[in-house]
Amino acid sequence: MAVRFKDYYEVIGAPRSASADEIRKAFRKLAREYHPDVAKNKAQAEEKFKEINEAYEVLSDAEKRKKYDALGAHWKQGADFRPPSGWESTGRSTAGREERSEFHFGGTGFSDFFEQLFGTRGRGHGFAGATGFTTEETTERGDDVEADLLVTLEEALQGSVRAISLRRSVVCKECRGTGAVRNRVCPACGGTGQSTHTESYKVKIPAGVSEGQRLRVGGKGEAGASGGQAGDLLLRVRLARHPDFRVEDGCLYLDIDLAPWEAVLGASVSVPTLEGRVNIKIPPGTQNNARLRVRGRGLGKGGARGDLLVVARIRLPENITDSERKLWDQLARESPFRPRE
C-alpha cells in the first residue's frame, strides 16, 4: 500500500542546503513552540511535536539524511510514494504462507512514510513444530510484527498509556486479490483486492523505559498456520528529542549560558527539569564546559534514576558600552590571571 511522501525540510522549516547546526536550531525553535507542556492546544501541539521529531530524527542523522536526500529535491508533493529500487525492504519471504498481512499503525508517533524507509517495522521469525509422526500437518507460529514507538521524555519518566491502532490488509479471500468475481467488482473488497480491518489496543508504557526497549503485546502479530500460536506485536521505544535535554545512559544533559562574572564569582540560577524548575549553585571559578550534577533528576525509575548534568557554557558579550570597556580594561590591568603562561 502506497504512503504519502513527507518533505522533512518543509516540516522543520529549513532549506535542503541547511547545515547540521541550522537544522538543530530550527528543530529547537519549533520544539519549544509545540512542546505539549507549553502549548495552549495540547492535542494539536502533540501531533505537530511528533511530526517535528520525525523530521529531526532523519535530518539530524548524517546517514539517514543522505538516504533521504537521494530521493531528490522535487519528489511529487503529496503523491503516493513507494521506495525506489535499492532501498531496504522489511518484508520477508511469503513462502509457505497463503496470505500475508500488511500493517499500518496509528498512535505510534511515526508516519508510515518514516517506518517504510527508516523504521524497524517488519516481522520476526516464527517457528514450526511437527505434529504426530507425519510431516503433512505442521503448526507454525505466526511472525512477530515490529514498529517504532515515539515516547516523550515525560512519558519515559512517569509512564503512560498509549492508544495504538493496527490496520491489517490481507489478500481478499473472495477474489484472491484480483478485485473481481465473475467479471464483476468483488463485493467483499470493493475491487481493491484486499480486505482490511482495524484493531485498537491500550499499550502501557511503564515508567523507566529506555531507548531501544521493546514493549510486547502478546498474540497481536501474524496469525499462526495450521492452528499455530499467533505472533506478538513488538513496539520498539524511540525517545523523542527534547528542545532542552539530551539523553545519555539514563542521565539528562542541559546546556546553560553563564555570564563571565557568574562563572568567576559564582551565582544561583534556576534551571528546568522534567518535573519543574530547581535552583542550583554555580561555584566560583566555574570553567567552560564544567558539568554540575543534580542527583536523581534524570530518567529511570524510583531510586534507580539517573542524574541531571548541567553543562556550563560561558558566553561573552558581543557588544559593550564605553563604560563597560573601561571596566574590562581595568580588570585586564589588575588581574594576575594569564591563561597562556
Secondary structure, DSSP 8 states (H G I E B T S, - for coil): --EE---HHHHHT--TT--HHHHHHHHHHHHHHH-TTT-SSHHHHHHHHHHHHHHHHHHTSHHHHHHHHTT-TT--TT-EE---TTS-------TT-S---EEEEESSSS-HHHHHHTS--EE----EEEETTEEEEEEE----EEEEEEE-HHHHHH-EEEEEEEEEEEE-TTTTTSSEETTEE-TTTTTSSEEEEEEEEEEEE-TT--TT-EEEETT-SS--BTT-----EEEEEEE---SSEEEETTEEEEEEEE-HHHHHH-EEEEEEETTEEEEEEE-TT--TT-EEEETT-SSSSGGG---EEEEEEE---S---HHHHHHHHHHHHH----TT-
